[in-house]
């Protein structure tokens, strides 16, 4: 069964980013990673939120390529 809640290491594996890169993006409040929430002291992401964010990024990329 797939995980419903992801943590930094899971997001790192899924997106192909380093854990340090994700922590840096969190600190900068960057839009280059999906929005997170706190679960205790840990940053967490719901898998469905990450999937939706990826879909939105993909669609934006497609639209930008069509304009070029």
PQR file with spaces between the fields and no chain letter, atoms N, CA, C, O and H, PARSE charges and radii, in Angstrom:
ATOM       1  N    UNK     1       0.843   -1.182    0.000 -0.4000 1.5000
ATOM       2  CA   UNK     1       0.000    0.000    0.000 -0.0000 2.0000
ATOM       3  C    UNK     1       0.889    1.245    0.000  0.5500 1.7000
ATOM       4  O    UNK     1       1.874    1.321    0.733 -0.5500 1.4000
ATOM       5  N    UNK     2       0.526    2.202   -0.823 -0.4000 1.5000
ATOM       6  CA   UNK     2       1.312    3.439   -0.934 -0.0000 2.0000
ATOM       7  C    UNK     2       1.139    4.291    0.318  0.5500 1.7000
ATOM       8  O    UNK     2       0.096    4.270    0.973 -0.5500 1.4000
ATOM       9  H    UNK     2      -0.274    2.140   -1.418  0.4000 1.0000
ATOM      10  N    UNK     3       2.192    5.039    0.629 -0.4000 1.5000
ATOM      11  CA   UNK     3       2.127    5.925    1.789 -0.0000 2.0000
ATOM      12  C    UNK     3       1.210    7.102    1.483  0.5500 1.7000
ATOM      13  O    UNK     3       1.248    7.653    0.383 -0.5500 1.4000
ATOM      14  H    UNK     3       3.039    5.056    0.097  0.4000 1.0000
ATOM      15  N    UNK     4       0.399    7.481    2.443 -0.4000 1.5000
ATOM      16  CA   UNK     4      -0.489    8.629    2.286 -0.0000 2.0000
ATOM      17  C    UNK     4       0.183    9.915    2.732  0.5500 1.7000
ATOM      18  O    UNK     4      -0.102   10.987    2.197 -0.5500 1.4000
ATOM      19  H    UNK     4       0.368    7.034    3.336  0.4000 1.0000
ATOM      20  N    UNK     5       1.083    9.812    3.718 -0.4000 1.5000
ATOM      21  CA   UNK     5       1.796   10.981    4.238 -0.0000 2.0000
ATOM      22  C    UNK     5       3.279   10.791    3.932  0.5500 1.7000
ATOM      23  O    UNK     5       3.861    9.747    4.226 -0.5500 1.4000
ATOM      24  H    UNK     5       1.314    8.941    4.152  0.4000 1.0000
ATOM      25  N    UNK     6       3.872   11.816    3.337 -0.4000 1.5000
ATOM      26  CA   UNK     6       5.280   11.776    2.970 -0.0000 2.0000
ATOM      27  C    UNK     6       6.073   12.720    3.862  0.5500 1.7000
ATOM      28  O    UNK     6       5.567   13.749    4.309 -0.5500 1.4000
ATOM      29  H    UNK     6       3.399   12.664    3.098  0.4000 1.0000
ATOM      30  N    UNK     7       7.310   12.354    4.108 -0.4000 1.5000
ATOM      31  CA   UNK     7       8.221   13.201    4.863 -0.0000 2.0000
ATOM      32  C    UNK     7       9.363   13.608    3.939  0.5500 1.7000
ATOM      33  O    UNK     7       9.391   13.207    2.775 -0.5500 1.4000
ATOM      34  H    UNK     7       7.720   11.518    3.745  0.4000 1.0000
ATOM      35  N    UNK     8      10.299   14.394    4.443 -0.4000 1.5000
ATOM      36  CA   UNK     8      11.355   14.949    3.589 -0.0000 2.0000
ATOM      37  C    UNK     8      12.072   13.865    2.793  0.5500 1.7000
ATOM      38  O    UNK     8      12.292   14.029    1.593 -0.5500 1.4000
ATOM      39  H    UNK     8      10.276   14.720    5.388  0.4000 1.0000
ATOM      40  N    UNK     9      12.437   12.766    3.436 -0.4000 1.5000
ATOM      41  CA   UNK     9      13.157   11.714    2.705 -0.0000 2.0000
ATOM      42  C    UNK     9      12.294   11.111    1.597  0.5500 1.7000
ATOM      43  O    UNK     9      12.809   10.781    0.528 -0.5500 1.4000
ATOM      44  H    UNK     9      12.258   12.633    4.410  0.4000 1.0000
ATOM      45  N    UNK    10      10.989   10.962    1.837 -0.4000 1.5000
ATOM      46  CA   UNK    10      10.085   10.430    0.812 -0.0000 2.0000
ATOM      47  C    UNK    10       9.967   11.403   -0.356  0.5500 1.7000
ATOM      48  O    UNK    10      10.022   10.997   -1.517 -0.5500 1.4000
ATOM      49  H    UNK    10      10.571   11.229    2.705  0.4000 1.0000
ATOM      50  N    UNK    11       9.803   12.692   -0.045 -0.4000 1.5000
ATOM      51  CA   UNK    11       9.677   13.707   -1.086 -0.0000 2.0000
ATOM      52  C    UNK    11      10.964   13.788   -1.898  0.5500 1.7000
ATOM      53  O    UNK    11      10.928   13.958   -3.117 -0.5500 1.4000
ATOM      54  H    UNK    11       9.759   13.022    0.898  0.4000 1.0000
ATOM      55  N    UNK    12      12.091   13.667   -1.221 -0.4000 1.5000
ATOM      56  CA   UNK    12      13.381   13.664   -1.886 -0.0000 2.0000
ATOM      57  C    UNK    12      13.456   12.549   -2.924  0.5500 1.7000
ATOM      58  O    UNK    12      13.867   12.781   -4.061 -0.5500 1.4000
ATOM      59  H    UNK    12      12.119   13.529   -0.231  0.4000 1.0000
ATOM      60  N    UNK    13      13.065   11.359   -2.538 -0.4000 1.5000
ATOM      61  CA   UNK    13      13.077   10.214   -3.460 -0.0000 2.0000
ATOM      62  C    UNK    13      12.095   10.410   -4.605  0.5500 1.7000
ATOM      63  O    UNK    13      12.404   10.081   -5.750 -0.5500 1.4000
ATOM      64  H    UNK    13      12.732   11.171   -1.614  0.4000 1.0000
ATOM      65  N    UNK    14      10.934   10.935   -4.311 -0.4000 1.5000
ATOM      66  CA   UNK    14       9.892   11.102   -5.318 -0.0000 2.0000
ATOM      67  C    UNK    14      10.264   12.158   -6.351  0.5500 1.7000
ATOM      68  O    UNK    14      10.046   11.958   -7.546 -0.5500 1.4000
ATOM      69  H    UNK    14      10.684   11.203   -3.380  0.4000 1.0000
ATOM      70  N    UNK    15      10.821   13.277   -5.904 -0.4000 1.5000
ATOM      71  CA   UNK    15      11.120   14.388   -6.802 -0.0000 2.0000
ATOM      72  C    UNK    15      12.547   14.367   -7.342  0.5500 1.7000
ATOM      73  O    UNK    15      12.873   15.124   -8.256 -0.5500 1.4000
ATOM      74  H    UNK    15      10.997   13.440   -4.933  0.4000 1.0000
ATOM      75  N    UNK    16      13.392   13.513   -6.790 -0.4000 1.5000
ATOM      76  CA   UNK    16      14.778   13.460   -7.236 -0.0000 2.0000
ATOM      77  C    UNK    16      15.592   14.656   -6.759  0.5500 1.7000
ATOM      78  O    UNK    16      16.548   15.067   -7.416 -0.5500 1.4000
ATOM      79  H    UNK    16      13.126   12.898   -6.047  0.4000 1.0000
ATOM      80  N    UNK    17      15.211   15.204   -5.628 -0.4000 1.5000
ATOM      81  CA   UNK    17      15.935   16.315   -5.019 -0.0000 2.0000
ATOM      82  C    UNK    17      16.650   15.808   -3.774  0.5500 1.7000
ATOM      83  O    UNK    17      16.286   14.774   -3.213 -0.5500 1.4000
ATOM      84  H    UNK    17      14.434   14.870   -5.095  0.4000 1.0000
ATOM      85  N    UNK    18      17.671   16.548   -3.348 -0.4000 1.5000
ATOM      86  CA   UNK    18      18.332   16.159   -2.107 -0.0000 2.0000
ATOM      87  C    UNK    18      17.482   16.601   -0.917  0.5500 1.7000
ATOM      88  O    UNK    18      16.679   17.527   -1.029 -0.5500 1.4000
ATOM      89  H    UNK    18      17.967   17.388   -3.804  0.4000 1.0000
ATOM      90  N    UNK    19      17.660   15.945    0.198 -0.4000 1.5000
ATOM      91  CA   UNK    19      16.965   16.349    1.417 -0.0000 2.0000
ATOM      92  C    UNK    19      17.389   17.753    1.823  0.5500 1.7000
ATOM      93  O    UNK    19      16.570   18.543    2.292 -0.5500 1.4000
ATOM      94  H    UNK    19      18.312   15.192    0.288  0.4000 1.0000
ATOM      95  N    UNK    20      18.672   18.063    1.644 -0.4000 1.5000
ATOM      96  CA   UNK    20      19.159   19.412    1.968 -0.0000 2.0000
ATOM      97  C    UNK    20      18.488   20.456    1.077  0.5500 1.7000
ATOM      98  O    UNK    20      18.154   21.548    1.536 -0.5500 1.4000
ATOM      99  H    UNK    20      19.337   17.421    1.263  0.4000 1.0000
ATOM     100  N    UNK    21      18.293   20.120   -0.183 -0.4000 1.5000
ATOM     101  CA   UNK    21      17.626   21.031   -1.104 -0.0000 2.0000
ATOM     102  C    UNK    21      16.185   21.288   -0.700  0.5500 1.7000
ATOM     103  O    UNK    21      15.695   22.412   -0.809 -0.5500 1.4000
ATOM     104  H    UNK    21      18.564   19.232   -0.556  0.4000 1.0000
ATOM     105  N    UNK    22      15.509   20.253   -0.237 -0.4000 1.5000
ATOM     106  CA   UNK    22      14.126   20.404    0.217 -0.0000 2.0000
ATOM     107  C    UNK    22      14.083   21.255    1.478  0.5500 1.7000
ATOM     108  O    UNK    22      13.231   22.136    1.602 -0.5500 1.4000
ATOM     109  H    UNK    22      15.907   19.340   -0.148  0.4000 1.0000
ATOM     110  N    UNK    23      14.988   21.002    2.410 -0.4000 1.5000
ATOM     111  CA   UNK    23      15.039   21.817    3.639 -0.0000 2.0000
ATOM     112  C    UNK    23      15.317   23.281    3.311  0.5500 1.7000
ATOM     113  O    UNK    23      14.729   24.179    3.912 -0.5500 1.4000
ATOM     114  H    UNK    23      15.679   20.286    2.309  0.4000 1.0000
ATOM     115  N    UNK    24      16.208   23.515    2.363 -0.4000 1.5000
ATOM     116  CA   UNK    24      16.520   24.884    1.945 -0.0000 2.0000
ATOM     117  C    UNK    24      15.289   25.546    1.329  0.5500 1.7000
ATOM     118  O    UNK    24      14.996   26.704    1.627 -0.5500 1.4000
ATOM     119  H    UNK    24      16.687   22.785    1.875  0.4000 1.0000
ATOM     120  N    UNK    25      14.569   24.825    0.479 -0.4000 1.5000
ATOM     121  CA   UNK    25      13.358   25.367   -0.143 -0.0000 2.0000
ATOM     122  C    UNK    25      12.293   25.657    0.910  0.5500 1.7000
ATOM     123  O    UNK    25      11.570   26.647    0.800 -0.5500 1.4000
ATOM     124  H    UNK    25      14.807   23.884    0.237  0.4000 1.0000
ATOM     125  N    UNK    26      12.189   24.807    1.926 -0.4000 1.5000
ATOM     126  CA   UNK    26      11.245   25.052    3.013 -0.0000 2.0000
ATOM     127  C    UNK    26      11.611   26.333    3.751  0.5500 1.7000
ATOM     128  O    UNK    26      10.742   27.145    4.067 -0.5500 1.4000
ATOM     129  H    UNK    26      12.776   24.002    2.015  0.4000 1.0000
ATOM     130  N    UNK    27      12.890   26.508    4.022 -0.4000 1.5000
ATOM     131  CA   UNK    27      13.366   27.684    4.745 -0.0000 2.0000
ATOM     132  C    UNK    27      13.088   28.968    3.945  0.5500 1.7000
ATOM     133  O    UNK    27      12.727   29.998    4.514 -0.5500 1.4000
ATOM     134  H    UNK    27      13.596   25.849    3.765  0.4000 1.0000
ATOM     135  N    UNK    28      13.262   28.889    2.616 -0.4000 1.5000
ATOM     136  CA   UNK    28      13.038   30.045    1.744 -0.0000 2.0000
ATOM     137  C    UNK    28      11.562   30.222    1.366  0.5500 1.7000
ATOM     138  O    UNK    28      11.197   31.196    0.707 -0.5500 1.4000
ATOM     139  H    UNK    28      13.555   28.053    2.153  0.4000 1.0000
ATOM     140  N    UNK    29      10.719   29.275    1.788 -0.4000 1.5000
ATOM     141  CA   UNK    29       9.303   29.272    1.409 -0.0000 2.0000
ATOM     142  C    UNK    29       9.155   29.287   -0.117  0.5500 1.7000
ATOM     143  O    UNK    29       8.346   30.023   -0.681 -0.5500 1.4000
ATOM     144  H    UNK    29      11.016   28.483    2.323  0.4000 1.0000
ATOM     145  N    UNK    30       9.955   28.459   -0.748 -0.4000 1.5000
ATOM     146  CA   UNK    30      10.023   28.368   -2.200 -0.0000 2.0000
ATOM     147  C    UNK    30       8.797   27.675   -2.780  0.5500 1.7000
ATOM     148  O    UNK    30       8.192   26.814   -2.142 -0.5500 1.4000
ATOM     149  H    UNK    30      10.613   27.860   -0.289  0.4000 1.0000
ATOM     150  N    UNK    31       8.444   28.064   -3.990 -0.4000 1.5000
ATOM     151  CA   UNK    31       7.356   27.406   -4.719 -0.0000 2.0000
ATOM     152  C    UNK    31       7.875   26.229   -5.546  0.5500 1.7000
ATOM     153  O    UNK    31       7.123   25.629   -6.313 -0.5500 1.4000
ATOM     154  H    UNK    31       8.935   28.764   -4.509  0.4000 1.0000
ATOM     155  N    UNK    32       9.164   25.900   -5.389 -0.4000 1.5000
ATOM     156  CA   UNK    32       9.759   24.811   -6.151 -0.0000 2.0000
ATOM     157  C    UNK    32       9.542   23.446   -5.514  0.5500 1.7000
ATOM     158  O    UNK    32      10.018   22.428   -6.016 -0.5500 1.4000
ATOM     159  H    UNK    32       9.775   26.388   -4.765  0.4000 1.0000
ATOM     160  N    UNK    33       8.824   23.443   -4.411 -0.4000 1.5000
ATOM     161  CA   UNK    33       8.393   22.193   -3.787 -0.0000 2.0000
ATOM     162  C    UNK    33       6.925   22.350   -3.420  0.5500 1.7000
ATOM     163  O    UNK    33       6.442   23.472   -3.270 -0.5500 1.4000
ATOM     164  H    UNK    33       8.437   24.270   -4.003  0.4000 1.0000
ATOM     165  N    UNK    34       6.210   21.240   -3.275 -0.4000 1.5000
ATOM     166  CA   UNK    34       4.788   21.330   -2.917 -0.0000 2.0000
ATOM     167  C    UNK    34       4.596   21.929   -1.520  0.5500 1.7000
ATOM     168  O    UNK    34       5.503   21.874   -0.688 -0.5500 1.4000
ATOM     169  H    UNK    34       6.602   20.328   -3.396  0.4000 1.0000
ATOM     170  N    UNK    35       3.418   22.500   -1.266 -0.4000 1.5000
ATOM     171  CA   UNK    35       3.140   23.039    0.073 -0.0000 2.0000
ATOM     172  C    UNK    35       3.114   21.917    1.112  0.5500 1.7000
ATOM     173  O    UNK    35       2.577   20.835    0.876 -0.5500 1.4000
ATOM     174  H    UNK    35       2.682   22.544   -1.942  0.4000 1.0000
ATOM     175  N    UNK    36       3.701   22.205    2.246 -0.4000 1.5000
ATOM     176  CA   UNK    36       3.776   21.205    3.320 -0.0000 2.0000
ATOM     177  C    UNK    36       2.942   21.651    4.511  0.5500 1.7000
ATOM     178  O    UNK    36       2.413   22.762    4.543 -0.5500 1.4000
ATOM     179  H    UNK    36       4.137   23.085    2.438  0.4000 1.0000
ATOM     180  N    UNK    37       2.836   20.760    5.486 -0.4000 1.5000
ATOM     181  CA   UNK    37       2.218   21.089    6.764 -0.0000 2.0000
ATOM     182  C    UNK    37       3.067   20.438    7.845  0.5500 1.7000
ATOM     183  O    UNK    37       3.873   19.550    7.564 -0.5500 1.4000
ATOM     184  H    UNK    37       3.265   19.857    5.460  0.4000 1.0000
ATOM     185  N    UNK    38       2.887   20.876    9.061 -0.4000 1.5000
ATOM     186  CA   UNK    38       3.656   20.313   10.169 -0.0000 2.0000
ATOM     187  C    UNK    38       2.854   19.186   10.820  0.5500 1.7000
ATOM     188  O    UNK    38       1.665   19.330   11.105 -0.5500 1.4000
ATOM     189  H    UNK    38       2.233   21.597    9.290  0.4000 1.0000
ATOM     190  N    UNK    39       3.523   18.086   11.041 -0.4000 1.5000
ATOM     191  CA   UNK    39       2.951   16.951   11.756 -0.0000 2.0000
ATOM     192  C    UNK    39       3.885   16.728   12.939  0.5500 1.7000
ATOM     193  O    UNK    39       4.920   16.071   12.824 -0.5500 1.4000
ATOM     194  H    UNK    39       4.488   17.970   10.809  0.4000 1.0000
ATOM     195  N    UNK    40       3.495   17.290   14.071 -0.4000 1.5000
ATOM     196  CA   UNK    40       4.426   17.357   15.198 -0.0000 2.0000
ATOM     197  C    UNK    40       5.484   18.382   14.851  0.5500 1.7000
ATOM     198  O    UNK    40       5.168   19.529   14.533 -0.5500 1.4000
ATOM     199  H    UNK    40       2.654   17.823   14.164  0.4000 1.0000
ATOM     200  N    UNK    41       6.738   17.972   14.912 -0.4000 1.5000
ATOM     201  CA   UNK    41       7.835   18.877   14.548 -0.0000 2.0000
ATOM     202  C    UNK    41       8.325   18.660   13.121  0.5500 1.7000
ATOM     203  O    UNK    41       9.223   19.362   12.654 -0.5500 1.4000
ATOM     204  H    UNK    41       6.995   17.040   15.171  0.4000 1.0000
ATOM     205  N    UNK    42       7.737   17.692   12.435 -0.4000 1.5000
ATOM     206  CA   UNK    42       8.212   17.325   11.104 -0.0000 2.0000
ATOM     207  C    UNK    42       7.361   17.960   10.013  0.5500 1.7000
ATOM     208  O    UNK    42       6.147   18.103   10.158 -0.5500 1.4000
ATOM     209  H    UNK    42       7.008   17.123   12.814  0.4000 1.0000
ATOM     210  N    UNK    43       8.019   18.339    8.914 -0.4000 1.5000
ATOM     211  CA   UNK    43       7.283   18.767    7.727 -0.0000 2.0000
ATOM     212  C    UNK    43       6.748   17.520    7.050  0.5500 1.7000
ATOM     213  O    UNK    43       7.423   16.493    6.985 -0.5500 1.4000
ATOM     214  H    UNK    43       9.005   18.223    8.796  0.4000 1.0000
ATOM     215  N    UNK    44       5.532   17.622    6.551 -0.4000 1.5000
ATOM     216  CA   UNK    44       4.896   16.479    5.910 -0.0000 2.0000
ATOM     217  C    UNK    44       4.112   16.956    4.692  0.5500 1.7000
ATOM     218  O    UNK    44       3.763   18.131    4.571 -0.5500 1.4000
ATOM     219  H    UNK    44       4.983   18.457    6.604  0.4000 1.0000
ATOM     220  N    UNK    45       3.848   16.018    3.800 -0.4000 1.5000
ATOM     221  CA   UNK    45       3.062   16.268    2.599 -0.0000 2.0000
ATOM     222  C    UNK    45       2.088   15.114    2.421  0.5500 1.7000
ATOM     223  O    UNK    45       2.444   13.952    2.617 -0.5500 1.4000
ATOM     224  H    UNK    45       4.131   15.064    3.898  0.4000 1.0000
ATOM     225  N    UNK    46       0.872   15.440    2.054 -0.4000 1.5000
ATOM     226  CA   UNK    46      -0.060   14.380    1.664 -0.0000 2.0000
ATOM     227  C    UNK    46       0.272   13.985    0.241  0.5500 1.7000
ATOM     228  O    UNK    46       0.520   14.848   -0.601 -0.5500 1.4000
ATOM     229  H    UNK    46       0.583   16.384    1.895  0.4000 1.0000
ATOM     230  N    UNK    47       0.281   12.693   -0.039 -0.4000 1.5000
ATOM     231  CA   UNK    47       0.629   12.191   -1.378 -0.0000 2.0000
ATOM     232  C    UNK    47      -0.284   12.779   -2.436  0.5500 1.7000
ATOM     233  O    UNK    47       0.177   13.107   -3.529 -0.5500 1.4000
ATOM     234  H    UNK    47       0.079   11.992    0.645  0.4000 1.0000
ATOM     235  N    UNK    48      -1.564   12.921   -2.140 -0.4000 1.5000
ATOM     236  CA   UNK    48      -2.492   13.480   -3.132 -0.0000 2.0000
ATOM     237  C    UNK    48      -2.159   14.937   -3.434  0.5500 1.7000
ATOM     238  O    UNK    48      -2.330   15.380   -4.570 -0.5500 1.4000
ATOM     239  H    UNK    48      -1.939   12.655   -1.252  0.4000 1.0000
ATOM     240  N    UNK    49      -1.688   15.692   -2.444 -0.4000 1.5000
ATOM     241  CA   UNK    49      -1.299   17.083   -2.655 -0.0000 2.0000
ATOM     242  C    UNK    49      -0.067   17.158   -3.554  0.5500 1.7000
ATOM     243  O    UNK    49       0.004   18.003   -4.447 -0.5500 1.4000
ATOM     244  H    UNK    49      -1.549   15.332   -1.521  0.4000 1.0000
ATOM     245  N    UNK    50       0.894   16.282   -3.320 -0.4000 1.5000
ATOM     246  CA   UNK    50       2.103   16.248   -4.143 -0.0000 2.0000
ATOM     247  C    UNK    50       1.739   15.876   -5.577  0.5500 1.7000
ATOM     248  O    UNK    50       2.237   16.491   -6.519 -0.5500 1.4000
ATOM     249  H    UNK    50       0.837   15.596   -2.595  0.4000 1.0000
ATOM     250  N    UNK    51       0.883   14.884   -5.749 -0.4000 1.5000
ATOM     251  CA   UNK    51       0.458   14.480   -7.091 -0.0000 2.0000
ATOM     252  C    UNK    51      -0.235   15.629   -7.817  0.5500 1.7000
ATOM     253  O    UNK    51       0.015   15.857   -9.000 -0.5500 1.4000
ATOM     254  H    UNK    51       0.478   14.384   -4.984  0.4000 1.0000
ATOM     255  N    UNK    52      -1.101   16.351   -7.113 -0.4000 1.5000
ATOM     256  CA   UNK    52      -1.805   17.491   -7.714 -0.0000 2.0000
ATOM     257  C    UNK    52      -0.812   18.583   -8.089  0.5500 1.7000
ATOM     258  O    UNK    52      -0.918   19.163   -9.170 -0.5500 1.4000
ATOM     259  H    UNK    52      -1.304   16.166   -6.152  0.4000 1.0000
ATOM     260  N    UNK    53       0.155   18.877   -7.213 -0.4000 1.5000
ATOM     261  CA   UNK    53       1.169   19.888   -7.476 -0.0000 2.0000
ATOM     262  C    UNK    53       1.989   19.513   -8.708  0.5500 1.7000
ATOM     263  O    UNK    53       2.270   20.367   -9.549 -0.5500 1.4000
ATOM     264  H    UNK    53       0.242   18.406   -6.335  0.4000 1.0000
ATOM     265  N    UNK    54       2.372   18.243   -8.819 -0.4000 1.5000
ATOM     266  CA   UNK    54       3.132   17.788   -9.977 -0.0000 2.0000
ATOM     267  C    UNK    54       2.319   17.957  -11.259  0.5500 1.7000
ATOM     268  O    UNK    54       2.852   18.393  -12.280 -0.5500 1.4000
ATOM     269  H    UNK    54       2.143   17.549   -8.136  0.4000 1.0000
ATOM     270  N    UNK    55       1.046   17.617  -11.210 -0.4000 1.5000
ATOM     271  CA   UNK    55       0.168   17.766  -12.374 -0.0000 2.0000
ATOM     272  C    UNK    55       0.076   19.236  -12.787  0.5500 1.7000
ATOM     273  O    UNK    55       0.136   19.552  -13.975 -0.5500 1.4000
ATOM     274  H    UNK    55       0.613   17.263  -10.381  0.4000 1.0000
ATOM     275  N    UNK    56      -0.069   20.128  -11.815 -0.4000 1.5000
ATOM     276  CA   UNK    56      -0.143   21.562  -12.114 -0.0000 2.0000
ATOM     277  C    UNK    56       1.158   22.053  -12.738  0.5500 1.7000
ATOM     278  O    UNK    56       1.129   22.829  -13.694 -0.5500 1.4000
ATOM     279  H    UNK    56      -0.118   19.871  -10.850  0.4000 1.0000
ATOM     280  N    UNK    57       2.298   21.612  -12.210 -0.4000 1.5000
ATOM     281  CA   UNK    57       3.596   22.002  -12.762 -0.0000 2.0000
ATOM     282  C    UNK    57       3.761   21.487  -14.192  0.5500 1.7000
ATOM     283  O    UNK    57       4.291   22.184  -15.057 -0.5500 1.4000
ATOM     284  H    UNK    57       2.321   20.982  -11.433  0.4000 1.0000
ATOM     285  N    UNK    58       3.301   20.263  -14.425 -0.4000 1.5000
ATOM     286  CA   UNK    58       3.381   19.688  -15.763 -0.0000 2.0000
ATOM     287  C    UNK    58       2.531   20.492  -16.747  0.5500 1.7000
ATOM     288  O    UNK    58       2.986   20.814  -17.845 -0.5500 1.4000
ATOM     289  H    UNK    58       2.871   19.697  -13.722  0.4000 1.0000
ATOM     290  N    UNK    59       1.310   20.812  -16.357 -0.4000 1.5000
ATOM     291  CA   UNK    59       0.421   21.573  -17.235 -0.0000 2.0000
ATOM     292  C    UNK    59       0.983   22.964  -17.525  0.5500 1.7000
ATOM     293  O    UNK    59       0.897   23.438  -18.658 -0.5500 1.4000
ATOM     294  H    UNK    59       0.940   20.550  -15.465  0.4000 1.0000
ATOM     295  N    UNK    60       1.548   23.613  -16.534 -0.4000 1.5000
ATOM     296  CA   UNK    60       2.154   24.924  -16.731 -0.0000 2.0000
ATOM     297  C    UNK    60       3.312   24.830  -17.719  0.5500 1.7000
ATOM     298  O    UNK    60       3.445   25.675  -18.604 -0.5500 1.4000
ATOM     299  H    UNK    60       1.618   23.228  -15.614  0.4000 1.0000
ATOM     300  N    UNK    61       4.134   23.824  -17.572 -0.4000 1.5000
ATOM     301  CA   UNK    61       5.263   23.620  -18.462 -0.0000 2.0000
ATOM     302  C    UNK    61       4.790   23.413  -19.900  0.5500 1.7000
ATOM     303  O    UNK    61       5.380   23.956  -20.834 -0.5500 1.4000
ATOM     304  H    UNK    61       4.026   23.138  -16.853  0.4000 1.0000
ATOM     305  N    UNK    62       3.740   22.638  -20.076 -0.4000 1.5000
ATOM     306  CA   UNK    62       3.191   22.383  -21.409 -0.0000 2.0000
ATOM     307  C    UNK    62       2.671   23.680  -22.024  0.5500 1.7000
ATOM     308  O    UNK    62       2.938   23.970  -23.190 -0.5500 1.4000
ATOM     309  H    UNK    62       3.260   22.196  -19.317  0.4000 1.0000
ATOM     310  N    UNK    63       1.930   24.459  -21.239 -0.4000 1.5000
ATOM     311  CA   UNK    63       1.394   25.727  -21.751 -0.0000 2.0000
ATOM     312  C    UNK    63       2.508   26.687  -22.136  0.5500 1.7000
ATOM     313  O    UNK    63       2.414   27.358  -23.163 -0.5500 1.4000
ATOM     314  H    UNK    63       1.714   24.224  -20.291  0.4000 1.0000
ATOM     315  N    UNK    64       3.559   26.763  -21.332 -0.4000 1.5000
ATOM     316  CA   UNK    64       4.669   27.663  -21.630 -0.0000 2.0000
ATOM     317  C    UNK    64       5.407   27.237  -22.886  0.5500 1.7000
ATOM     318  O    UNK    64       5.840   28.089  -23.662 -0.5500 1.4000
ATOM     319  H    UNK    64       3.635   26.217  -20.497  0.4000 1.0000
ATOM     320  N    UNK    65       5.561   25.938  -23.102 -0.4000 1.5000
ATOM     321  CA   UNK    65       6.224   25.450  -24.320 -0.0000 2.0000
ATOM     322  C    UNK    65       5.411   25.768  -25.547  0.5500 1.7000
ATOM     323  O    UNK    65       5.978   26.068  -26.598 -0.5500 1.4000
ATOM     324  H    UNK    65       5.210   25.246  -22.471  0.4000 1.0000
ATOM     325  N    UNK    66       4.091   25.711  -25.446 -0.4000 1.5000
ATOM     326  CA   UNK    66       3.227   26.007  -26.607 -0.0000 2.0000
ATOM     327  C    UNK    66       3.314   27.475  -26.992  0.5500 1.7000
ATOM     328  O    UNK    66       3.189   27.811  -28.170 -0.5500 1.4000
ATOM     329  H    UNK    66       3.630   25.467  -24.593  0.4000 1.0000
ATOM     330  N    UNK    67       3.524   28.352  -26.025 -0.4000 1.5000
ATOM     331  CA   UNK    67       3.622   29.785  -26.314 -0.0000 2.0000
ATOM     332  C    UNK    67       4.947   30.138  -26.969  0.5500 1.7000
ATOM     333  O    UNK    67       5.040   31.124  -27.701 -0.5500 1.4000
ATOM     334  H    UNK    67       3.626   28.079  -25.068  0.4000 1.0000
ATOM     335  N    UNK    68       5.968   29.336  -26.709 -0.4000 1.5000
ATOM     336  CA   UNK    68       7.321   29.646  -27.222 -0.0000 2.0000
ATOM     337  C    UNK    68       7.443   29.380  -28.703  0.5500 1.7000
ATOM     338  O    UNK    68       8.510   29.588  -29.282 -0.5500 1.4000
ATOM     339  H    UNK    68       5.892   28.536  -26.114  0.4000 1.0000
